[in-house]
Amino acid sequence: MSHNFKMVATTIFGLEEVLATELRNLGAQHVEIGIRNVSFSGDKGFMYKANMALRTAIRILKPIKRFKVFDEDDLYKKFQQIDWERIMNVDSTFAIGAVVNSKNFTTNSHYISLKSKDAIADYFRHKYHKRPNVDVKHPDVKIHVHIQKDLCSVSLDSSGDSLHKRGYRNLTNIAPINEVLAAGLVLLSGYTGDCNFIDPMCGSGTILIEAAMIANNIPANINRKEFGFEKWSDYDEDLFFTIQDSLLKKIRSCHFKIMGFDKAPSAVRKAKENIENANLTDFVGVHHVNFFNSVKEVFGPTTILFNPPYGERLDIDIQEFYKKIGDTLKNGYPDSTVWFITSNLEGLKYVGLRTSKKIPLKNGDLDCRFVRYDMYEGSRKTKKASQ
């Protein structure tokens, strides 16, 4: 019988609570929220499931050692004390990623990676007169080093490539949104497939795809070619396919409309191709429409969620652009819950609508707000009077 062990799922700042909820719903034990990460316990099968199903995780790490560390030489010595044969052999290829947040270390993360790599290589060379090779692109074993103040955590990266690389997105536009962030926005909005969904500035379609996968309960990483744990010596292929089958049996069908608009024909083409790659063509429609000239054409409650230009990489008149967003929503989109993310906090002032929620998030290095506006059928006064 498989035993439980501790794991850590990393995420984007602001999505920790969402990830913790995902983990609990999936069946994780001892879920604890950190900063940009959530720790939990589960067995090997759960590690496979977490990689396949979690929408807001970037990596699933399996800790192998924690120790106090005071400088680079101390790190090298402590690395030499780890029993590396339990993790890899001399013919394995490996790669190391490091994150350092400590005054004890004046060097950068790259140097810490190199020092750790040397320690592992020397460990094997002293014992076998041969050293394992580094393969940055496609290693057998990926090791993650995290130094916080004087505490170093060494983990195996069970994911391999970052979990935002879902496997469906071949084509992108100038400022594509990360898949993990897109999924996080949909989950934060509360959308579950129980109403219509519109992304009125859909770009290459990432938000639409993540929304459709949530609406139909399709595992987030079902289109991925491989995970890091598939190269581990204890990989259990039968268990992997058993877990995968159990997740696929939980897929349901969403009967509401999921639609995207974009004013650029090239974006519409890219979105359609990515949607096809994700096998979601039956669930998502994309239309060549300028949102500012549009009105709501679907009946009933609708979630509108989008990632408008912030003015960072796309040159726009912020005041005019954000005012147009507000006017279009006010005039054409009644009975809608509207969400969008922006780093342009100045731009929000020009929308001319009152936010009912503002959630701080990060999009890459940008400090953002994820804002909600409630567009009622008729005016707000009429709505209140009828209650």
One Martini backbone bead per residue (centre of mass of N, CA, C, O) as a GRO file, in nm:
protein
  387
    1MET     BB    1   0.098   0.036   0.020
    2SER     BB    2   0.066   0.362  -0.008
    3HIS     BB    3   0.226   0.638   0.114
    4ASN     BB    4   0.239   0.928   0.280
    5PHE     BB    5   0.338   1.266   0.180
    6LYS     BB    6   0.495   1.555   0.139
    7MET     BB    7   0.387   1.856  -0.035
    8VAL     BB    8   0.439   2.117  -0.295
    9ALA     BB    9   0.248   2.386  -0.427
   10THR     BB   10   0.289   2.612  -0.669
   11THR     BB   11   0.220   2.973  -0.727
   12ILE     BB   12   0.045   3.258  -0.758
   13PHE     BB   13  -0.003   3.549  -0.643
   14GLY     BB   14  -0.342   3.512  -0.499
   15LEU     BB   15  -0.391   3.170  -0.539
   16GLU     BB   16  -0.376   3.006  -0.271
   17GLU     BB   17  -0.678   2.957  -0.194
   18VAL     BB   18  -0.761   2.819  -0.455
   19LEU     BB   19  -0.561   2.583  -0.435
   20ALA     BB   20  -0.658   2.474  -0.162
   21THR     BB   21  -0.942   2.404  -0.262
   22GLU     BB   22  -0.856   2.209  -0.481
   23LEU     BB   23  -0.711   2.008  -0.295
   24ARG     BB   24  -0.950   1.935  -0.116
   25ASN     BB   25  -1.139   1.838  -0.351
   26LEU     BB   26  -0.921   1.606  -0.430
   27GLY     BB   27  -0.804   1.492  -0.122
   28ALA     BB   28  -0.623   1.639   0.052
   29GLN     BB   29  -0.391   1.666   0.318
   30HIS     BB   30  -0.275   1.900   0.518
   31VAL     BB   31  -0.357   2.197   0.439
   32GLU     BB   32  -0.118   2.469   0.366
   33ILE     BB   33  -0.069   2.812   0.360
   34GLY     BB   34   0.136   3.016   0.172
   35ILE     BB   35   0.369   3.181  -0.029
   36ARG     BB   36   0.312   3.067  -0.340
   37ASN     BB   37   0.199   2.819  -0.154
   38VAL     BB   38   0.102   2.465  -0.095
   39SER     BB   39   0.067   2.232   0.151
   40PHE     BB   40   0.066   1.860   0.151
   41SER     BB   41  -0.093   1.534   0.154
   42GLY     BB   42   0.007   1.219  -0.010
   43ASP     BB   43   0.030   0.997  -0.252
   44LYS     BB   44   0.138   0.891  -0.550
   45GLY     BB   45  -0.143   0.913  -0.686
   46PHE     BB   46  -0.187   1.209  -0.596
   47MET     BB   47   0.049   1.329  -0.750
   48TYR     BB   48  -0.065   1.263  -1.025
   49LYS     BB   49  -0.336   1.409  -0.990
   50ALA     BB   50  -0.229   1.695  -0.934
   51ASN     BB   51  -0.091   1.731  -1.211
   52MET     BB   52  -0.353   1.682  -1.387
   53ALA     BB   53  -0.587   1.873  -1.219
   54LEU     BB   54  -0.452   2.125  -1.146
   55ARG     BB   55  -0.496   2.477  -1.226
   56THR     BB   56  -0.303   2.657  -0.996
   57ALA     BB   57  -0.045   2.500  -1.054
   58ILE     BB   58   0.306   2.487  -1.130
   59ARG     BB   59   0.417   2.287  -0.899
   60ILE     BB   60   0.520   1.957  -0.779
   61LEU     BB   61   0.674   1.899  -0.472
   62LYS     BB   62   0.927   1.669  -0.327
   63PRO     BB   63   1.057   1.650  -0.038
   64ILE     BB   64   1.401   1.546   0.089
   65LYS     BB   65   1.531   1.817   0.234
   66ARG     BB   66   1.616   1.986   0.549
   67PHE     BB   67   1.828   2.281   0.622
   68LYS     BB   68   2.071   2.452   0.751
   69VAL     BB   69   2.219   2.762   0.610
   70PHE     BB   70   2.510   3.000   0.567
   71ASP     BB   71   2.653   2.914   0.290
   72GLU     BB   72   2.793   2.788   0.008
   73ASP     BB   73   2.977   2.575   0.153
   74ASP     BB   74   2.753   2.456   0.328
   75LEU     BB   75   2.575   2.361   0.099
   76TYR     BB   76   2.773   2.162  -0.025
   77LYS     BB   77   2.802   1.978   0.224
   78LYS     BB   78   2.496   1.906   0.259
   79PHE     BB   79   2.463   1.780  -0.022
   80GLN     BB   80   2.677   1.546   0.032
   81GLN     BB   81   2.476   1.410   0.264
   82ILE     BB   82   2.304   1.307   0.052
   83ASP     BB   83   2.125   1.024  -0.076
   84TRP     BB   84   2.141   1.004  -0.417
   85GLU     BB   85   2.075   0.701  -0.491
   86ARG     BB   86   1.764   0.727  -0.418
   87ILE     BB   87   1.717   0.932  -0.683
   88MET     BB   88   1.979   0.847  -0.851
   89ASN     BB   89   2.214   0.792  -1.107
   90VAL     BB   90   2.504   0.813  -1.295
   91ASP     BB   91   2.309   0.803  -1.570
   92SER     BB   92   2.165   1.042  -1.499
   93THR     BB   93   1.984   1.323  -1.558
   94PHE     BB   94   2.013   1.679  -1.459
   95ALA     BB   95   1.845   1.954  -1.277
   96ILE     BB   96   1.862   2.300  -1.144
   97GLY     BB   97   1.658   2.494  -0.925
   98ALA     BB   98   1.656   2.836  -0.780
   99VAL     BB   99   1.557   2.997  -0.463
  100VAL     BB  100   1.654   3.318  -0.313
  101ASN     BB  101   1.598   3.444   0.046
  102SER     BB  102   1.902   3.578   0.156
  103LYS     BB  103   2.168   3.734   0.338
  104ASN     BB  104   2.385   3.496   0.325
  105PHE     BB  105   2.346   3.545   0.007
  106THR     BB  106   2.520   3.721  -0.254
  107THR     BB  107   2.430   3.542  -0.459
  108ASN     BB  108   2.270   3.397  -0.709
  109SER     BB  109   2.066   3.146  -0.816
  110HIS     BB  110   2.260   3.035  -1.029
  111TYR     BB  111   2.497   2.975  -0.835
  112ILE     BB  112   2.341   2.776  -0.656
  113SER     BB  113   2.295   2.572  -0.878
  114LEU     BB  114   2.597   2.516  -0.936
  115LYS     BB  115   2.677   2.423  -0.650
  116SER     BB  116   2.476   2.186  -0.640
  117LYS     BB  117   2.577   2.040  -0.891
  118ASP     BB  118   2.867   1.991  -0.791
  119ALA     BB  119   2.792   1.819  -0.546
  120ILE     BB  120   2.662   1.586  -0.705
  121ALA     BB  121   2.894   1.522  -0.900
  122ASP     BB  122   3.108   1.466  -0.672
  123TYR     BB  123   2.964   1.239  -0.528
  124PHE     BB  124   2.985   1.039  -0.773
  125ARG     BB  125   3.290   1.061  -0.838
  126HIS     BB  126   3.401   0.952  -0.566
  127LYS     BB  127   3.246   0.668  -0.599
  128TYR     BB  128   3.263   0.618  -0.953
  129HIS     BB  129   3.438   0.800  -1.147
  130LYS     BB  130   3.157   0.943  -1.215
  131ARG     BB  131   2.920   1.163  -1.381
  132PRO     BB  132   2.644   1.319  -1.412
  133ASN     BB  133   2.440   1.477  -1.634
  134VAL     BB  134   2.341   1.770  -1.769
  135ASP     BB  135   1.980   1.861  -1.844
  136VAL     BB  136   1.790   2.132  -1.895
  137LYS     BB  137   1.551   2.034  -2.092
  138HIS     BB  138   1.556   1.681  -2.033
  139PRO     BB  139   1.544   1.552  -1.749
  140ASP     BB  140   1.518   1.295  -1.524
  141VAL     BB  141   1.602   1.508  -1.291
  142LYS     BB  142   1.440   1.755  -1.088
  143ILE     BB  143   1.575   2.017  -0.889
  144HIS     BB  144   1.475   2.199  -0.589
  145VAL     BB  145   1.588   2.514  -0.453
  146HIS     BB  146   1.511   2.659  -0.122
  147ILE     BB  147   1.598   2.982   0.021
  148GLN     BB  148   1.509   3.085   0.361
  149LYS     BB  149   1.734   3.240   0.491
  150ASP     BB  150   1.849   2.945   0.681
  151LEU     BB  151   1.656   2.768   0.490
  152CYS     BB  152   1.675   2.451   0.321
  153SER     BB  153   1.503   2.319   0.032
  154VAL     BB  154   1.484   1.990  -0.106
  155SER     BB  155   1.347   1.896  -0.429
  156LEU     BB  156   1.129   1.724  -0.628
  157ASP     BB  157   1.017   1.758  -0.963
  158SER     BB  158   0.714   1.618  -1.081
  159SER     BB  159   0.646   1.801  -1.348
  160GLY     BB  160   0.876   1.958  -1.484
  161ASP     BB  161   0.724   2.131  -1.652
  162SER     BB  162   0.532   2.371  -1.627
  163LEU     BB  163   0.178   2.361  -1.569
  164HIS     BB  164   0.108   2.590  -1.783
  165LYS     BB  165   0.191   2.368  -1.993
  166ARG     BB  166  -0.072   2.209  -2.138
  167GLY     BB  167  -0.058   2.161  -2.483
  168TYR     BB  168  -0.257   2.378  -2.661
  169ARG     BB  169  -0.048   2.627  -2.705
  170ASN     BB  170   0.093   2.754  -3.006
  171LEU     BB  171  -0.059   3.036  -3.011
  172THR     BB  172   0.018   3.390  -2.983
  173ASN     BB  173   0.032   3.701  -2.864
  174ILE     BB  174   0.173   3.969  -2.726
  175ALA     BB  175  -0.016   3.930  -2.431
  176PRO     BB  176  -0.027   3.659  -2.281
  177ILE     BB  177  -0.187   3.449  -2.065
  178ASN     BB  178  -0.150   3.257  -1.815
  179GLU     BB  179  -0.304   2.960  -1.751
  180VAL     BB  180  -0.311   2.974  -1.440
  181LEU     BB  181  -0.433   3.255  -1.422
  182ALA     BB  182  -0.685   3.204  -1.589
  183ALA     BB  183  -0.801   2.987  -1.401
  184GLY     BB  184  -0.803   3.164  -1.145
  185LEU     BB  185  -1.008   3.371  -1.247
  186VAL     BB  186  -1.243   3.179  -1.290
  187LEU     BB  187  -1.253   3.075  -0.995
  188LEU     BB  188  -1.284   3.358  -0.858
  189SER     BB  189  -1.564   3.419  -1.007
  190GLY     BB  190  -1.742   3.131  -0.980
  191TYR     BB  191  -1.727   2.976  -1.231
  192THR     BB  192  -1.899   2.644  -1.348
  193GLY     BB  193  -2.123   2.634  -1.599
  194ASP     BB  194  -2.416   2.795  -1.501
  195CYS     BB  195  -2.353   2.992  -1.751
  196ASN     BB  196  -2.269   3.225  -1.940
  197PHE     BB  197  -1.966   3.303  -2.147
  198ILE     BB  198  -1.744   3.596  -2.182
  199ASP     BB  199  -1.469   3.700  -2.400
  200PRO     BB  200  -1.420   4.026  -2.544
  201MET     BB  201  -1.075   3.981  -2.535
  202CYS     BB  202  -0.936   3.680  -2.629
  203GLY     BB  203  -0.726   3.637  -2.824
  204SER     BB  204  -0.586   3.308  -2.794
  205GLY     BB  205  -0.806   3.170  -2.568
  206THR     BB  206  -0.732   3.092  -2.270
  207ILE     BB  207  -0.981   3.162  -2.096
  208LEU     BB  208  -1.182   2.988  -2.257
  209ILE     BB  209  -1.044   2.715  -2.209
  210GLU     BB  210  -1.048   2.717  -1.900
  211ALA     BB  211  -1.355   2.751  -1.875
  212ALA     BB  212  -1.434   2.491  -2.031
  213MET     BB  213  -1.286   2.294  -1.841
  214ILE     BB  214  -1.450   2.369  -1.592
  215ALA     BB  215  -1.742   2.324  -1.703
  216ASN     BB  216  -1.646   2.003  -1.787
  217ASN     BB  217  -1.430   1.875  -1.595
  218ILE     BB  218  -1.142   1.903  -1.719
  219PRO     BB  219  -0.837   1.829  -1.702
  220ALA     BB  220  -0.583   2.052  -1.727
  221ASN     BB  221  -0.339   1.815  -1.822
  222ILE     BB  222  -0.446   1.621  -2.065
  223ASN     BB  223  -0.243   1.749  -2.308
  224ARG     BB  224   0.005   1.636  -2.199
  225LYS     BB  225   0.294   1.452  -2.264
  226GLU     BB  226   0.450   1.510  -1.975
  227PHE     BB  227   0.608   1.414  -1.667
  228GLY     BB  228   0.858   1.395  -1.442
  229PHE     BB  229   0.772   1.116  -1.293
  230GLU     BB  230   0.810   0.925  -1.553
  231LYS     BB  231   1.144   0.908  -1.482
  232TRP     BB  232   1.116   0.756  -1.239
  233SER     BB  233   1.192   0.457  -1.081
  234ASP     BB  234   0.879   0.452  -0.936
  235TYR     BB  235   0.709   0.437  -1.177
  236ASP     BB  236   0.341   0.390  -1.228
  237GLU     BB  237   0.161   0.328  -1.500
  238ASP     BB  238  -0.102   0.198  -1.400
  239LEU     BB  239  -0.170   0.417  -1.195
  240PHE     BB  240  -0.182   0.654  -1.389
  241PHE     BB  241  -0.422   0.538  -1.567
  242THR     BB  242  -0.623   0.511  -1.339
  243ILE     BB  243  -0.633   0.811  -1.265
  244GLN     BB  244  -0.708   0.919  -1.541
  245ASP     BB  245  -0.977   0.764  -1.571
  246SER     BB  246  -1.116   0.886  -1.318
  247LEU     BB  247  -1.115   1.179  -1.434
  248LEU     BB  248  -1.264   1.126  -1.708
  249LYS     BB  249  -1.539   1.028  -1.570
  250LYS     BB  250  -1.597   1.343  -1.459
  251ILE     BB  251  -1.696   1.441  -1.709
  252ARG     BB  252  -1.895   1.702  -1.842
  253SER     BB  253  -2.178   1.894  -1.969
  254CYS     BB  254  -2.208   2.206  -2.113
  255HIS     BB  255  -2.511   2.418  -2.203
  256PHE     BB  256  -2.364   2.676  -2.230
  257LYS     BB  257  -2.229   2.960  -2.342
  258ILE     BB  258  -1.900   3.000  -2.505
  259MET     BB  259  -1.743   3.322  -2.571
  260GLY     BB  260  -1.548   3.502  -2.823
  261PHE     BB  261  -1.377   3.813  -2.880
  262ASP     BB  262  -1.224   3.988  -3.171
  263LYS     BB  263  -1.084   4.243  -3.382
  264ALA     BB  264  -0.867   4.032  -3.467
  265PRO     BB  265  -0.828   3.794  -3.703
  266SER     BB  266  -0.567   3.659  -3.591
  267ALA     BB  267  -0.683   3.593  -3.311
  268VAL     BB  268  -0.917   3.416  -3.400
  269ARG     BB  269  -0.740   3.201  -3.534
  270LYS     BB  270  -0.573   3.123  -3.284
  271ALA     BB  271  -0.803   3.046  -3.098
  272LYS     BB  272  -0.923   2.820  -3.273
  273GLU     BB  273  -0.669   2.642  -3.272
  274ASN     BB  274  -0.641   2.605  -2.963
  275ILE     BB  275  -0.925   2.484  -2.921
  276GLU     BB  276  -0.869   2.239  -3.098
  277ASN     BB  277  -0.625   2.129  -2.934
  278ALA     BB  278  -0.835   2.103  -2.674
  279ASN     BB  279  -1.110   1.977  -2.772
  280LEU     BB  280  -1.343   2.254  -2.776
  281THR     BB  281  -1.523   2.328  -3.028
  282ASP     BB  282  -1.816   2.242  -2.910
  283PHE     BB  283  -1.795   2.483  -2.663
  284VAL     BB  284  -1.648   2.712  -2.847
  285GLY     BB  285  -1.690   3.051  -2.957
  286VAL     BB  286  -1.549   3.260  -3.222
  287HIS     BB  287  -1.548   3.622  -3.289
  288HIS     BB  288  -1.548   3.893  -3.517
  289VAL     BB  289  -1.536   4.145  -3.265
  290ASN     BB  290  -1.610   4.461  -3.143
  291PHE     BB  291  -1.692   4.528  -2.830
  292PHE     BB  292  -1.766   4.844  -2.869
  293ASN     BB  293  -2.002   4.727  -3.093
  294SER     BB  294  -2.159   4.567  -2.869
  295VAL     BB  295  -2.406   4.324  -2.762
  296LYS     BB  296  -2.609   4.131  -2.588
  297GLU     BB  297  -2.727   3.799  -2.724
  298VAL     BB  298  -2.771   3.652  -2.464
  299PHE     BB  299  -2.960   3.475  -2.246
  300GLY     BB  300  -2.914   3.566  -1.937
  301PRO     BB  301  -2.691   3.493  -1.728
  302THR     BB  302  -2.349   3.644  -1.723
  303THR     BB  303  -2.008   3.587  -1.770
  304ILE     BB  304  -1.750   3.834  -1.768
  305LEU     BB  305  -1.406   3.775  -1.891
  306PHE     BB  306  -1.096   3.976  -1.886
  307ASN     BB  307  -0.778   4.098  -2.062
  308PRO     BB  308  -0.690   4.391  -2.093
  309PRO     BB  309  -0.513   4.635  -2.177
  310TYR     BB  310  -0.257   4.826  -1.987
  311GLY     BB  311  -0.012   4.981  -2.157
  312GLU     BB  312   0.263   4.821  -2.163
  313ARG     BB  313   0.264   4.668  -2.470
  314LEU     BB  314   0.015   4.841  -2.552
  315ASP     BB  315  -0.075   5.122  -2.736
  316ILE     BB  316  -0.293   5.331  -2.543
  317ASP     BB  317  -0.577   5.513  -2.448
  318ILE     BB  318  -0.671   5.477  -2.137
  319GLN     BB  319  -0.910   5.664  -2.087
  320GLU     BB  320  -1.077   5.583  -2.337
  321PHE     BB  321  -1.077   5.273  -2.308
  322TYR     BB  322  -1.208   5.248  -2.016
  323LYS     BB  323  -1.461   5.407  -2.082
  324LYS     BB  324  -1.564   5.211  -2.302
  325ILE     BB  325  -1.607   4.974  -2.123
  326GLY     BB  326  -1.825   5.101  -1.941
  327ASP     BB  327  -2.027   5.184  -2.166
  328THR     BB  328  -2.073   4.903  -2.291
  329LEU     BB  329  -2.181   4.767  -2.036
  330LYS     BB  330  -2.413   4.964  -1.969
  331ASN     BB  331  -2.560   4.946  -2.266
  332GLY     BB  332  -2.512   4.602  -2.346
  333TYR     BB  333  -2.484   4.428  -2.035
  334PRO     BB  334  -2.711   4.288  -1.892
  335ASP     BB  335  -2.708   4.046  -1.664
  336SER     BB  336  -2.398   4.084  -1.547
  337THR     BB  337  -2.080   3.948  -1.460
  338VAL     BB  338  -1.788   4.144  -1.421
  339TRP     BB  339  -1.445   4.067  -1.519
  340PHE     BB  340  -1.112   4.218  -1.461
  341ILE     BB  341  -0.767   4.259  -1.544
  342THR     BB  342  -0.524   4.500  -1.397
  343SER     BB  343  -0.239   4.738  -1.373
  344ASN     BB  344  -0.430   4.994  -1.434
  345LEU     BB  345  -0.543   5.193  -1.185
  346GLU     BB  346  -0.611   5.449  -1.342
  347GLY     BB  347  -0.810   5.325  -1.551
  348LEU     BB  348  -1.043   5.249  -1.349
  349LYS     BB  349  -1.155   5.544  -1.313
  350TYR     BB  350  -1.287   5.542  -1.623
  351VAL     BB  351  -1.525   5.334  -1.618
  352GLY     BB  352  -1.779   5.435  -1.424
  353LEU     BB  353  -1.789   5.203  -1.208
  354ARG     BB  354  -1.877   4.999  -0.945
  355THR     BB  355  -1.710   4.806  -0.741
  356SER     BB  356  -1.756   4.479  -0.568
  357LYS     BB  357  -1.447   4.392  -0.637
  358LYS     BB  358  -1.091   4.357  -0.512
  359ILE     BB  359  -0.811   4.169  -0.632
  360PRO     BB  360  -0.496   4.085  -0.560
  361LEU     BB  361  -0.244   4.043  -0.820
  362LYS     BB  362  -0.030   3.862  -1.043
  363ASN     BB  363   0.134   3.951  -1.365
  364GLY     BB  364   0.402   3.854  -1.316
  365ASP     BB  365   0.540   4.166  -1.220
  366LEU     BB  366   0.252   4.268  -1.199
  367ASP     BB  367   0.039   4.472  -1.032
  368CYS     BB  368  -0.297   4.373  -0.965
  369ARG     BB  369  -0.651   4.381  -1.050
  370PHE     BB  370  -0.952   4.206  -0.968
  371VAL     BB  371  -1.261   4.301  -1.105
  372ARG     BB  372  -1.607   4.382  -1.010
  373TYR     BB  373  -1.921   4.399  -1.197
  374ASP     BB  374  -2.274   4.480  -1.165
  375MET     BB  375  -2.515   4.408  -1.419
  376TYR     BB  376  -2.824   4.508  -1.446
  377GLU     BB  377  -3.152   4.485  -1.504
  378GLY     BB  378  -3.141   4.773  -1.547
  379SER     BB  379  -3.132   4.957  -1.285
  380ARG     BB  380  -3.034   4.973  -0.961
  381LYS     BB  381  -3.297   5.095  -0.850
  382THR     BB  382  -3.491   4.888  -0.966
  383LYS     BB  383  -3.370   4.647  -0.826
  384LYS     BB  384  -3.416   4.742  -0.532
  385ALA     BB  385  -3.728   4.789  -0.551
  386SER     BB  386  -3.790   4.471  -0.622
  387GLN     BB  387  -3.680   4.347  -0.332
   0.00000   0.00000   0.00000
